[in-house]
Amino acid sequence: MIKVLFQLLLLYIGYKFIFGFIIPLFNSTRQMQSNIKNMQDRMQQQQRQQQQQQPQNSGEPKIKPRQEDYIEFEEIK
């Protein structure tokens, strides 16, 4: 009788451990991995967009600074 009760107690503890700790741990690990993968995909997409925009920006004429913006100075020896 005691042996049966002890086995039932062990089964109950094993059940609680598996369904209360192990399975939620696997689920949260899987969710974190998918979140990290989504974030990496978004970052790669942003990098591709930036790389595509850079060649377009390089073709624009650069604005030359006005002559008034510079102060002439004499070198002191």
C-alpha positions as CSV (number, residue, x, y, z in Angstrom):
1,M,0.0,0.0,0.0
2,I,2.8,2.4,1.0
3,K,4.7,1.5,-2.2
4,V,1.7,2.4,-4.4
5,L,1.2,5.7,-2.6
6,F,4.9,6.5,-3.0
7,Q,4.8,5.6,-6.8
8,L,1.7,7.8,-7.2
9,L,3.5,10.7,-5.4
10,L,6.5,10.3,-7.7
11,L,4.2,10.3,-10.7
12,Y,2.5,13.4,-9.5
13,I,5.8,15.2,-8.9
14,G,7.1,14.1,-12.3
15,Y,4.0,15.3,-14.0
16,K,4.2,18.7,-12.3
17,F,7.9,19.0,-13.1
18,I,7.4,18.1,-16.8
19,F,4.2,20.2,-17.5
20,G,5.0,23.0,-15.1
21,F,8.7,23.5,-15.9
22,I,10.1,21.6,-18.9
23,I,7.4,22.3,-21.5
24,P,7.1,26.0,-20.7
25,L,10.9,26.2,-20.9
26,F,10.8,24.7,-24.4
27,N,8.0,27.0,-25.4
28,S,9.7,30.2,-24.2
29,T,13.0,29.1,-25.8
30,R,11.3,28.6,-29.1
31,Q,9.5,31.9,-28.8
32,M,12.8,33.7,-28.0
33,Q,14.5,32.1,-31.0
34,S,11.7,33.2,-33.3
35,N,11.8,36.8,-31.9
36,I,15.6,37.0,-32.4
37,K,15.3,35.7,-36.0
38,N,12.6,38.2,-36.8
39,M,14.7,41.0,-35.3
40,Q,17.8,39.9,-37.4
41,D,15.6,39.7,-40.5
42,R,14.4,43.3,-39.9
43,M,17.9,44.6,-39.4
44,Q,19.1,42.9,-42.6
45,Q,16.2,44.4,-44.5
46,Q,17.0,47.9,-43.1
47,Q,20.7,47.5,-44.1
48,R,19.7,46.5,-47.6
49,Q,17.5,49.6,-47.8
50,Q,20.3,51.8,-46.6
51,Q,22.7,50.3,-49.1
52,Q,20.2,50.9,-51.9
53,Q,19.8,54.5,-50.9
54,Q,23.5,55.3,-50.7
55,P,24.2,55.0,-54.4
56,Q,21.2,57.2,-55.2
57,N,22.5,59.8,-52.8
58,S,26.0,59.8,-54.2
59,G,24.8,61.0,-57.6
60,E,23.5,64.3,-56.2
61,P,25.6,67.3,-56.8
62,K,27.4,68.5,-53.7
63,I,26.9,72.0,-52.5
64,K,30.1,74.1,-52.6
65,P,30.6,76.3,-49.5
66,R,30.3,80.0,-50.1
67,Q,33.5,82.1,-50.1
68,E,32.1,84.0,-47.1
69,D,32.2,80.9,-45.0
70,Y,36.0,80.9,-44.9
71,I,38.3,83.3,-43.1
72,E,41.6,83.9,-44.6
73,F,44.6,83.9,-42.3
74,E,48.3,84.4,-42.6
75,E,50.7,81.8,-41.3
76,I,53.0,83.0,-38.6
77,K,56.6,81.8,-38.6
